[in-house]
Amino acid sequence: MIESLEIQPWFFWVEPYEGESISHFLGRFKRANDLTSSGLGKAAGIGGTLARWEKFWFNPRPSQQELEALAKVVGIDAFRLAQMLPTMGEGMDCEPIKLCGACYAESACHLIRWQLKATRGCSRHGLRLISECPKCGAKFKIPALWIDGHCHRCFTTFAEMRKYQKPVKPT
């Protein structure tokens, strides 16, 4: 008789980008591994919590145990995952989803700093962040759903949107 072996799941590893939001990272990891939010949450043992994080709903804030459980599945350490969250006590805007087209052209990812309440514009490029497509007016979907870096309605690329961004007014 053959003993049954416990089969361990395997995943394609996804390297996080510098400053990347957890929503964007989770979306890239799920696509690379053909997973749903519930499938990844189940694999990590944290269930539907993951879907909340993708929407930037951090109340309650992710616990160290939740981050460590997710870290085991995604192959990066819990400290690195924590860097994809706002720092403790820092306010977040869950909506609207914001971006800087100039930053996106340089590194195709959603940056967590764009969703911080204190962020009014891109400090790197001196541009106001945008929260909807400048061509068709569609609001941006959560970064976990960004696949090819373009508007889901008219397909204008996020990088192309840079030319529609206005300079940040000095305060």
N, C-alpha and C positions, 0 to 999 in steps of 0.2 A: 504494500500500500504506500502511496506517495503522500508525504506530509505536505499540507498546504503551506505555502509561504505567504507571509504578509507582503502584499505588493505596495510599495511606496510610490506615491505620485512623483512625477518629475516635471519640471517646468523649464521653459526658456527664460534665462535671466535677462533682466532689463536694467541697464545702468541709469541711475537718476541723473538729471541735468542739474547744474549749479543753480540754486534758487527755485527749482521747480516746485509747483504746488502738488500736494498729495493727490488731488483730484486728477490732474493731468498724468501723474506717474501711474496711478491705479488704472486709468484708462489704457495707457500704453501696455502695462503688464497684462491686463485682461485680454487685449487684442492679440498680443504675441502668443498667448497661451489658450486662446479660444475659450475664455471663461466669461461668465456673467458675474455681476456683483454678488449675487447670492451664492454662486459656486465658489468664488474666491473667499467670501466671508465664511462659508461652511468649511473650506479647506483650512482656514486659519482658526476656526473655532470661535469666531466672533459674530457670526450670523449677519443680520441686517445692518449692523453698525457701519459696515463699509459703505453702504449706499448713502448714509447720512454724511460721511466724510467727503464723499464725492461732491456733495452739494454745499460743502463748507459749513455744515451744521456741527459745531464742536461743543454743544452743550448737552450732556457733560463732555468735558475735554477728554480726548483719548487717554486711557490709563496706560501706565508703563506696561502692565500685563498684556493689554490689547496690542500695543505696539510691538512687544516681544513676540507675541503669537503670530502677528502678520509678518514680522521680520523673518521668522523661520521659513515661511512659505515663499516670500519674494526674494530671499537670498541677500538681503542687506541688513545692517544692524539697526536696532531700535532707535539709536541716537540719530542715525541718518534719516529715518522716517520722521522723527520729531522735528528735524530741521525743515521739513516740508509743511509744518504747521505754523500758525502765528505764535509768537512768543507769549508766555503766560501773561495775562492781563491786557494784551493788545487787542483792540477791537477789530472785528471783521465785518465786511459787507458781503453777505451771502448772495445778494442780488443788487444790482445787475452784475453780470460777469464782465470784467474789464480786461483790456489788453492794450499794449503798445505795439503797433505794427512794425516800428523800426527795430524794437528788441526781438520780436518774433522772426523778423527777417535774418537776424544774426544767430539766433538759437531758437529753433522751432519748438517752443514749449511755453506753457502758461506759468508765470512766475507768481509765487505766493504773495509777494509784496504788492502786486496790483490789487489784491482784494482787501488790503488793510484800510481801515477807516481813515487813518492819517495820510494815506497816499492820495494825492490829488493829481499828480502827473508823473511822468517818467523823469526821474532825476538824471538819468544817463543821457537822454536825448532832448530834454527840455520841452517835451510835448505833453499835451493833455491826453489822458487815457480815453479810449472809446469803449462804449458798451453796446453798440449796435452797428450793423453794417452801414457804412456811409452811402452805399449805392441803393440798397433796397429797404433799409430800416429794420431788418430782422434783428431781434435781440440775440446775443450769443448764447449758445447752449453751454451747459457745464463742461469744463475742460476734459472731463473723463470721456466725453462723447466726440471730442475733436479728433478727426481721423486724418484728414489731409491738409489741415491748416487753411480752411476756407469757409466762407459763409455757407451755411446749410441750404439757403434758399437760392441765392444768385451765383454762388461759386466764386465770388471775388476772394482772392487770397488775402490772408491776414497781412502778409508782407506788403501787398499792394495798397492796403488801407492806410499805410504810413503817410502817403501823399495827401490824405484828407484830414490828418491830425493837425490841430492848431497848437501854436506855442503856449506854454504855461505862462500865465500872467504873473509877474513878480508880485509878491505880497509885502 
